[in-house]
Amino acid sequence: MRYWAEKLCGGRSHEVKKYDPDIFLQLVREHLEESEALGDEAQTIHEKQLALVKKVHELRGLDNEVMQTSLKAYWAAQEKVSHSGAFDTYTLARSSREDLTKARNEARNHLWSTEGISDEQHDRLIEEFDWYEIGDTEIAEQSPATRRQEILDDARWHADSESEAHKWLQENEEHVGSDTCEWNLREYDIHFLFTCYAIALTTTLWREHLANQEVDAA
């Protein structure tokens, strides 16, 4: 097809491909799935973190309601620390930043507390959940899979045209990377494909006709 496209005259070879929104969305989906922060591996770690927190609370004799309260307190404290970074030192005093960080650390320590858990139980947690890899680390309130779907849904709203798709890619480099200008969002036009199919079929039928003529002549 590329060969036949190159044979078109008058610089029309570029016209055989049209923007395809499905290709745009597929490339965005694939990149997000491979993303370190939002990909499948990140989702697996997120699920293991929540499973570990749940197990820790169970071993401490705490129910799911207590666990959810601890998680919400941690996420609220974490959000305040994150928002504080948007203010300069004149807007938010250093002492206030330190207070927010201290509150966040206290909420984290409370969430991951092993009070009442025996050494043997703790050792089993380390072995079963890779505690030192996923434990005592930030747990995102929104799962990578949920965030990934939100980004993909947003991309779908901007998939109507090639220019709009490229603009969306540029505005979302933090999610899809900075090399999206190299992404090919085009596919061969259906009319060109039909023409190629017709040429191939005609050629096949003509060769069969010539072969039959040779058989009849013999």
N, C-alpha and C positions, 0 to 999 in steps of 0.2 A: 504494500500500500504506500509506503514511503517512496518507493521507486516510482510508482505511477503518479503520486502527488508532485514529485519533482519534475515530471514531464509536462505539467500544465503550463500553458503559455501566459504571458502578460502578468507575471508576478502573482498568479492566482493560487500558487501552491499553499500559501498560508491560510487560504479560505476553506480548505478541506477539513480543518479542525475548528470546532466550536466549543465555547465555554460550557463545561458540564458541572452543575452544582453538586452532583453526587460525588464527583472526584474531589472537589473542594472539601466537602464534609468528611469524606473517607480519609483524606490526608490529615485533616485536623484530628479526627478520631484516633488514627494510628499514632500520631505524635503524642497525644495526651496519654494514651495507653502505655507508651514507652517512657513517659516523663518520670524523672526521679521523685518528684514531689506529688504527682497526681496519678501515676501509673498503677498497674496491677500489683507490683511489688509493694508500693506504698500503701495500697489498700489492704494487702495481707498483713503488713506490720501494724496498721491501725486496728485491725480486727484482733490481732494477737494482744495488743496493748489493752484493749477493753476486756478481753477474756482474762488477762492477768489481773487487772484491777478487780474484776468480779471475783476471781478466785481468792485474792488477798482479803477482800471483805468477808467472803464466806468463812475463811479460816479464822478470821477475827470475830466471827459470830454476828456480823452485821448484815442486815438485809439489803435488798436491791434499792429500797427507798433511800437508805442512808448513803449508798454508793452514788446514786444520782445527785443527791444534795452535795456531796463532796466534789463530784465532777463539775456541777454548775458553779460552785464557789471557785473552783480552780479556773474554769473558763472565764468567769467574770473578772477575776484578778489578772489573768493573762491578757485579757482585752484592754484593761486599763493601762497596763504596762506598754502594750503595743501602741495605743493611742497617744501615750505620753511622748513617744518618739516623734510625733508630728509637731510638737511645740518646741520653740527654742528655749534657751536657758533663761531668757528674760520673762517668758510667759509662765514657765513652770520651774519653780525653784529646785535646786539640786536636792534639797532635803525632801521635797515632795516626791521626786523621782525615787529616791532611796526608800521612802515609805511604801510606795507602790510595789517596788521590787521585793521588799521584805514581805509584804502581804502576799505577793504571788508565791514566793518561796515557802511561806508558811502553809498556804493552801496546797501546794504541791507535796510538801512533806506529810501533811495530814492525809492526802489522797493515797500516798504510797506507804503509809506507816505500817510497820510489821509488828506493832505492839500486840502481844498475846500469841504470836506465831512462834512455834518452837524452831530450834536450829534445824532439826530434821525436816520439818515442813518447808522451811525456807530453802534448804538445799534442793528439795524436790521441785520447788518453783523455779529455781535457777536452771535446773536441768530440763524441765518440761517447757518453760517459756523463754529461755534465753534472757533471763532477767537483766543481765549486764548489757545486753544489746538493745532491748526495747523498754526496760523498766526505768523508772525515775527520769523519763524524758517527756518532752512536750507531747501531749495528745491533742490533736486538732478536734475542735468541736464538730466541725463538718468533715465527713469522711472524704477521702480522695475521690471515691467513685461518685459521690453526690456532687462535689465541686466540678468534676470532669463533665458530668452530664449537664450541669448548668452552663458551662463554657460552650459545650457543643450545641446546646439549645440556642444560645446567643448567636453562635456562628450561623445557625440555620436561618435566623432572622435577617442575615446579611448575605445570603447566598443567591439572591435574585440575579445579580449581574457580576461579571468578572471584575469590573472596577471596584464595586462595593466589597467583593470578597477580598481583593488585595488590600483595600483600605483597612478592613477588619483585621487581616493578618498583621499589618504594620502596627496597628493599635494594640495588639495582643501579643507582642513579642515575648513578654514575660511568661506566657503559657506555651507558645508554639515555636519560639526561637527567632533568631534574626536572619535566617537564611531562606525565608519563605519566598523571597523574590525569585528563587530558582525553581519553585514548585510549578509544575506544568498542570494547569487546571483545565486543559482542553482535551477533547476526544474527537476522533474522526466523525464528520457529519454523516447522518444517516443516508443522505442522498449520494454522497461520495461512496459510502460503503456499498450501497445498492448498485452503483455504476461499476464498481470493481467486481462485484459478484456477477453482474451481467457480462462483463468482459471475460471473466474466467470461465463462465458457463458457455459463452459463445465459442471461445477458443477450444474448449473440450469437445463440444458438439461438432465443430468444424474438423477437428482431427479425427474424430470417430467417422465422420462422413468420408474423409479422404481414405481412411483405412478400409472402409467398406467398399469404396470404389476399386481399390487395389485388389481386394478379394474377388469382386465380381469380374474384374478384368482377367484375373488368373484363371 
